[in-house]
Amino acid sequence: MRNLSDILGDEKKFRPYLNEYRYSKKLSLEWPTVMGPLSAQLHFSYLKERVLMLETAQAMWVNEIAFYKDQILEKVNTFFLGKYKVKQVKVQFSKKKETILGSELGYIGLSLEDKIRAENERKLALGYILCRYCRDVYTEDGVCVFCRSAIT
C-alpha cells in the first residue's frame, strides 16, 4: 500500500493536508496515553483546520466537555510539543453500532439469567435507565416499549 505523501508528492499546496494527516494519525495512535481514563468516554475522531473533533456515546458528555475544553487543548498541544497547535475542541454524540449491540459473542455459554444480568449491566454502563412505569426494562428515554404501547 502506498503512503499518502507518495501519492500527493511534495507539492507545497498539499503540505498542510499532509501535516494535518500526520498529526491526526499520531494523535489517534496515542489517544489513550494523552487523555488517560477520559479516553474511554471521548474518542478521537479527526483533526481538521486546527479543530479537534471528538465523539462520545454518552449524550451528557457533549455538554459536560465544555467545562474541560481548555484542559483538553492543553494536553493535546503539549503532546504535539509546539509543532502543531489545536485551537478548538468539538464533541459530537455518536451512537456506534457496537456500543448499542454490545458483544453477543461474549454471552455464549451463559445461562439465560446470566445473559440478562450481563445485558442489564452493559445498558447501565451505557447510561440507560429503568422504565419509570414498570421499573423492569432499561431504556434510553425512561419509558420502555411495553409501557409506551400501553400509554398510547
HELIX and SHEET records of a PDB file:
HELIX    1   1 LEU A    4  LEU A    8  1                                   5    
HELIX    2   2 LYS A   12  PHE A   14  5                                   3    
HELIX    3   3 ARG A   15  MET A   35  1                                  21    
HELIX    4   4 GLY A   36  ALA A   40  5                                   5    
HELIX    5   5 ALA A   59  GLU A   64  1                                   6    
HELIX    6   6 ILE A   65  TYR A   68  5                                   4    
HELIX    7   7 LYS A   69  PHE A   79  1                                  11    
HELIX    8   8 LYS A   97  LEU A  101  1                                   5    
HELIX    9   9 GLU A  104  TYR A  107  5                                   4    
HELIX   10  10 LEU A  112  ALA A  125  1                                  14    
HELIX   11  11 VAL A  145  ILE A  151  1                                   7    
SHEET    1   A 3 HIS A  43  LYS A  48  0                                        
SHEET    2   A 3 VAL A  51  THR A  56 -1                                        
SHEET    3   A 3 GLN A  88  PHE A  93  1                                        
SHEET    1   B 2 ILE A 129  LEU A 130  0                                        
SHEET    2   B 2 TYR A 138  THR A 139 -1                                        
END                                                                             
